[in-house]
Every structure is written in structure tokens, then in C-alpha cells.
Amino acid sequence: MSGNLAVSSETVPRRPGLLPPAWPVLLLFLLYPVWWLLGLTGFIWAVLSVPMLLWLYWRGSVRVPAGFGVWLLFLAWMFASMLALDDPTRLLVAAHRSSLYLSATILLVYVYNLPDHLLPRIVGALASFWGAVVLIGLVAIPLSTVEFSSVTERLLPAGLLNSEYVVDMVHVRLAQVHDFLGFPVGRPTGPFAYTNQWGSAFVLLVPFVVLAMSIRPKPWRWLGPLLAAVGVLPLIMSLDRGAWLSLTFAGVYVVFRLALRAQLGNVAKIMLVVAVLVAVVMATPLGGLFEDRLATGHSNAGRLDIYGQVLDGVKEQPLFGYGGPREAQGNQYLPQLGTQGAFWLVLYSHGYPGAALFVGFFLLVVWRSRRLRSPIQFAAHLVVLIGLVQMPYYGMLPAGIHILMLASALALRSYDRSGPADPRATTRPVLADAGRSRGGARPA
């Protein structure tokens, strides 16, 4: 079960602050388009994890969810595997990836310790983030060639901009234009670096939008369906089979769970909505685009080649891997090994134990949150399950891993207890914090 990392047996009062409660999380997601335009999406996670960490420090009592030790073992294994790095550039990239894993860890513990009354506000921020993803995707369709250097890109030293990894983080573009169907199609990317990141986030955030329609009816009861209707256009234009697959999986899973609870009326409503959407898509040019994409393999051969090289490489260094991605062999146009899916990144970078711990943590979250205890818990459970489906073919850094860790915190709250107590409540000490008295909590 959950436990206390640092505790104080005294009551922790709440103090008014200039910023709204849980403001670091709100800034992360509500202002994500701003961070993207500034070229900060690769760094803002670590920056805003600092006030979260300070709030946890001053709170006086910090709980962690069940299974958190598995994640800590993964972090330890990740740092140990970095000893395999033999190049300063690879070490710098690995350090940045490590900062993302650490900031995601802090986000999990922070959200896990927030009082219950703040959760609807967090859900609303995530739903708003999804709304921004949809709207930017819509704008990207007619403006697919728009791109420019961000403020961060202009301020970085020229030497850092020699790295494609760095440029992709700080350069702003609305879409990636591909012509593998025989004609150019602008596939939405903003507010991310790649189309696949756009598609991944689109689907991961959908359960929070549906949840917001329930617990924050104004304005989401009408805004959610409206954005969902127009969001079909950029979703199809993305040509992203992975997004289509994971969204279909999520729908089937929800119908299955509702059927088990004999909620046949809700099942019928979902089936009706899906039937209408499919009919509309297939009756428009989007239907032809959808069918053409399903019939065109495009990147299949390259992905299979990369996966095979990853498996062959890990056989040579099965325990700690290579510390990070490396160049593929035999084809200079192939992406680096370990960059075509979160699972493959962790496997190649950190070996079999690292991959087992990484995936094992999220499997544990799904298993422990499988019982329906609240709408928030089920939505979060579904998000983590979607993330597991996406891991073999989608990268999760930087945004995906943070969405998954936030969802893990929400999913495990109901498993460990009815919800974290209000920070004014007293909790039982486990590790005494001798010699230091904390009179109160700083505002979140």
C-alpha cells in the first residue's frame, strides 16, 4: 500500500497564495501551446517540477502510491545504464531524457498528494490541453508549410543546433508534409515535434475530455462534443494508424466494461455515435484518405528493420543496454535504434531489466486500478491502458510520459485509499524528520 516518504505528525494548515492551488500542473497543460511557440516544451517539465518538489518538501507529509518502488528501481537502473555512454553528445541527450523521467516522477507524487477538491481543476486543464491539440491540428491543415525558429532556438549556441535531437525540440512547425500516398498531405504536429506525438496525445487525452463533460459540465458538456466532431478532420489528416488503433482499442474496452456492468443503454449510445461518425467520414473525401492510408504500408519495412536491429543489439548487452539510441546499420536513412517506440527506447537504452521495470510499473497501475471506484479513477485507468498499447510504436517523451504518470497518480489514489487526505489532516509518521520543524505548507 501507500507509504510516507517524509512526515510530520503536526497538522499542516492551508495558506492563501497569489497563485491558484496546483498552479504548476495548470501552467504545464493550459499554457502548453505557449511553451511550444517559445521552444520550451523539452525543458518546461523540469522547470515546473521544481515548485512541485518544493511544495512536497514543505507539505510536511508525503505519500507515495503502491508499486512506486518498481518505478524507483527503473530510475536506478536507468542511471546505472548511462555508464555505457562513451560520447559527450550521447551523455548530454541521455541527461535530458533522465530529467524528463525525473520530472514525470515528481509530477506523479505531486498529483498523488493533492487534496481531492483540486482534481476537477486538473481534469479541466488536461481537457483544455486536448482542445488546444485539436485546434492547432485544424490550423495545421491549411497552413501545413508554416514553420519558424522559436525564441529558444535563436538563443541556443550554434553548436547545440547541430544536433537533430535539439532542433526538433526547439523548432516550431505546424505539420509534417508527406507524399507517400502519391500526393502531399500536411500531417499535424503542433504543439509537438512530430505527427506521431500529436496522434498519441490526442488519444491519451480523450478519456479526460469525456470525464470533464461529467464533472465540469460548464463548458465541457457542449464544448467536448463540438471539439470531438471537428477533431475528426485532423485525426484523419494525420494519417496516423497508431492513433486510430489506440482510439479503437479504447472504445472497445469501454464498451466491454460497460457491458459487464449491464449498462446497455450507454453501450447503445456509444455505438450510435461511432456509427454516425464512421458514416460521415466514409461519405466524404476523408473516407478515401483513410482507406488509402490503411492500404499503404509506408514505414512498415523500416520499423521492422529497426526493431530487428534493436533485438540483435540487446542480445549483446542484455543487462544495461547502450544508455541511449545509436545509429542503425546498413541504411543511413533509418532513424536511430530505439527511437521508434517507448518500449524499444527503454529496451535498447537500459536492457531487459530496465524494460521489464518500465512496462511492469504501468502494468501494475492498470491491474490495481481495474475495479471501478470513481469516474476519475476509471478515466485514468483507461489512459494508462492506452499508453501501454502505444508504447511499442510511439515515443513517450516528453509529453506522453508526463500524461501517463499523472494518470497513474489519479488511478492509484482510489486503490490505495479513498483519496489523499486534505493537507490539514494528520498522518501517521513512518520516517521521522528529526531536528526540523515545518510550521506550514507553502501554497501549491
Phi, psi and omega in degrees: 000184183287162180213172180260133175274313178220134189224163171217133182280354180276159178287139180254107182284158175267141179240144176291149179224165179288329181263150179294153177303145180063028185300328179299321179291319179297318179295321180303309190266322180291326182258016182303320176301327178292315178301323179295313180297330178275352181079026186252006186294341177275350188235338187295332179300313180292322181297312183279352173286341180295309177296331175296316180295320178295321178296319178297321180296315184276348182298325178097342180206121183237123176258153174234150184284163174300138180087000182298331179299328178297317179294321178297323176296321177299315180299317179298317180294323178299313180294323178296322182290340179293347176295342180282350182286133184234018183221133182301322180295315178297324179295320179295316179295318179296324178295321178294316178299321178297322179296327178290317177297319181291318179294325176295324177296314179297320178299317179301309183294322180298308181294324180298331183263357178291148176292155186302323187292347178271348186297318177302326178293321177297315179299318178298322178295320179293320177296321177295323175301316177298319178300320178294320178300316180296311184294319178294324176298321177295315180297326183293337183294308178280342184243042189294339182266000182286128173203155180199164179279130179282170177301316180298318180299322181287336182270341183289148175300146182302327181298323179291330182284358172285346180269124177298326179301316181289315182300317180299329180286325192252347181274139183257124172215146183278330186204163168253126182263118180236150181234028183288350174271359182102356177207151184290137177228127176276111183263120186304139174236316185299141008266042179235181182273331186227157177299320180298325176292322177298311181296321179298310181295321179308310185284320181301327185271347182304315179302327179289330177292314177299320178295318180299326178296337181268312187262346175229068189299334177254116005258011194288342181296328176255331182288323180301305178300324180296312180294325178296320181295313181284337180291342177300325183298303179293332179296316178288318180296339178292341183054030188263095181297328179297320177294317179298317181296311184291327177291321177297316178302315181299317179296316179297320181295317180296316178300318180298314181293322178293321179296322178298331180264011177060030177268066187290333177297316178293323177299316180297320179298315180298315181297324179293314179299316179298316181298318180295315180298316180297318180297318180295315180299313184290341180272357181243173176301340178298328180296318177295322178297318179299313181293320178298321181292319179295330182274351183249113182291321179054266189272005186302310184297317179297318179298315180298322177297315180296315180299319179296318179293325177297313180297319178295320181293320181292332176300331180277331178225072189286335186278306186245358178065210186246005179082341181176174181297154175221168185294141176286159181258145170089343181210109185292345182269352178287144174297167179297150178295131179095003183256002185251044178145140183300320180298316182289326176299311182291318180299311183289323184280327190231010173077181182298316179298320179298316179294320180296318180291320181297304180292322182300324179298313182288328173297320178297319178299313181298317182294316184283345179252015187291333180279137183281108180249334180197159177300320180297315181298318182290320178300316179294318176304316181293321179299314180295321178296318176299319179300320178296322177295324184279339187304324180291342184228357177239137168285152184245008181250134004265329192287318187302316183294327179287322175298318181293320181289323175296316178297323179298320178298316180292322181292323185275344178302315182288331179289316186283327180191177182294348179148147180305139181293158174303142183299350176281346185283154177272139177238154184287128180293143172239314175245112184290137178258076187289144172084359180225131178249132177245111185284341183189172182259138170289151180296145183289000000 
